[in-house]
């Protein structure tokens, strides 16, 4: 979020996006815009505006990524 144009767009679209602190781990500090309340979005917008290099934003996944067994190689266990 270091580029002004990208940052402005992300902050405006925050209710649609996911915002994550760069220094966080797991879900610590994670904001899921579509599930967040107005105050949470307001706080996250202020934090990201004050420290733009400390956050990344992206669109939320519609579902978690999965691995298809049709395309993933299968290996036999050598312990049998």
N, C-alpha and C positions, 0 to 999 in steps of 0.2 A: 504494500500500500504506500510505497514511497513516491510514486508518480502522482502528481496532483490530480490529473484528470481521472485516473483510475480510482484514486482514493475518494474523490468527490462522488463518483458514480457508486462505489461500494457503500459509502456511508448513506447515500440516498436510498439504496436498495437493501439496506441492512435487514429489514423485516423478511426479505426473501432469501437471505444468504446465511451461511455458517461463518462465524468469526472465531478464530482461534489465536491465542497468544503464542508467539514463537517460542517463548521460554517455558510454556506449560508442558505437561505430560499427561497422557491419558485424556480424560475429559475435563481436566482442571482448567477453569476459565473459559470453557467452550460456550459459545452462544449459538443456539439453533434458532435463527430468526423466525421461521414460521411457528415455532412453539413458544417463543418468548413474549413476555408482557411488555407493555409500553415503557415502564420504568427500566426494565432490564435492557431494552433496546436503547433507551436514552443514555443510560450509564455506559453501555458498550460503545456507543457512538462518540461520547465524550472521551473515553479512554483511548480509542483508536485515533481520534483527532489529535489528542495531546501527545501520543507516542506512535506515529504511523509506522515506524520500522519494527515495532514490537508485535504486529498482528498480521495475519494472513486471512483472506476471505475467499470463499468459493461457494458454488451452488451446492445445495444439499443433494445427497443421493436419494433417488426414489426408493431404492432398496440396497442393502449391503452387497458388495461384489461377491460373486460366488464362483466356484470352479465347477465346470460341467464334467461329469464322469465320461461323457461321450468323447470329449476331446483331450482329457487328461490321461497321460500314460499310466498304466497300471503296472505295479511291480510285485513280484512274488516275494514273500518273506523267505529269507535264507535260514530262519531259525526252526524250520519244521523238520 
